[in-house]
Amino acid sequence: RRRQQQEPIDWKSIRNDDVFRKSNIALTRAIGILLIAASLLFSLMSWLEARAAAPYFAGSPYAINTAFPFNFGEIIMGVLIFIIAEIFSISSTLSEEQKLTI
């Protein structure tokens, strides 16, 4: 028997109007957290590279900006995606309560 590979996104749940599944909520949270983490790690790596290169240009007319490069756009997008995941979580709870109501 061939083992079926599980897709990261459950497309069947989206087609069946069951968007507020726990797996979809967990994946949305993971996307938000990973976007924030990737942005911070990229900024940290850029800052470390600039700090490492700055001494080599000390006597030259060129200057290297050693300020921490913070990308607010990616951080805000990650927070918004995380907020959407929380809205999905609340909606899932409300949907389950609505299904149990007679």
N, C-alpha and C positions, 0 to 999 in steps of 0.2 A: 504494500500500500504506500502510495506516495504522500508524503506530508505536505499539506497545503501551507504556503507561506502567507503569514498574516500581514495585511497591508497596514501602514501606520494610520490611515484615515479610513474609517468604516463608511464607505460610500453607500452601502445598502441602507444604513440608518438614516442617511441624508435623503435618499430617494423615498424612504418610507415615512418621512416626516417625524422621525425620532431623533432629532438633533441633540437633545439634551441628555444623552447617554453619559455615563460616568467615564467611559473611555475617551469620548470626544472632549469632555471637560478637562480631563487630565492632560490630553495632548495640547489643548489650547493653553493651559497653564505652563506646560513645558516650553512651548514656543515663546511665550512672554518672558519667562525666566532666562531661556537661552539667548534671546535677543539682547536682554540687558547685560548678561554675562559676557557675551561676545563683544559688545560695545565697550565695556569696561576693560576687557583684556586687550582689545585692539588699541585703546587709548594708552594703557599701561606699556604695551610694547613700543608704541611710537615715542612715548616719553623716555623710555629707557634707551632707545636708539639715539634720540637727540642728545641725551646726557652723555652717552658714550662718545658721540662724534664731536661734541662741543670742544673738548681740549685740543683736538687736532686743528681746529680753526681759530685758536686763541690769538695768534699773531697776525692773522690775515684780515683783509677788509671785509670778509664775509662773516656774518653772524648767524648763529643757530638759535632758534627759539626753543628754550628749554622749559617753557610753561607746559603744564599738563593739558593735553588736548582733549577736551571733554565734548562729546557729541550729544547735545541735548535732544536732537531729533530722534535718534535711535533709542535713547532712554525713554523718552515720552511714548514712542510707539510700543515699546515693551511693556510699559505700565498700562497703556490703553488695552493692549491684548490681554494682560493679566486681569484688568477690570472686566473685560468682556467674558473671560472665563468665570469670574465670580458671578456675573449676571446669569451665565448659563447654569451655574450651580444652583442659584436661587430659583431659576425657572424650572430646573429639574425637580426640585422639591415641591414647587407649586403644582407642577404637572402630575406628580405622583399623588399629591393630596386631592387633586381634582378628579383623578381616575378612581379614587377610593370613595368619593362622594356619590351618594345615590341621587 
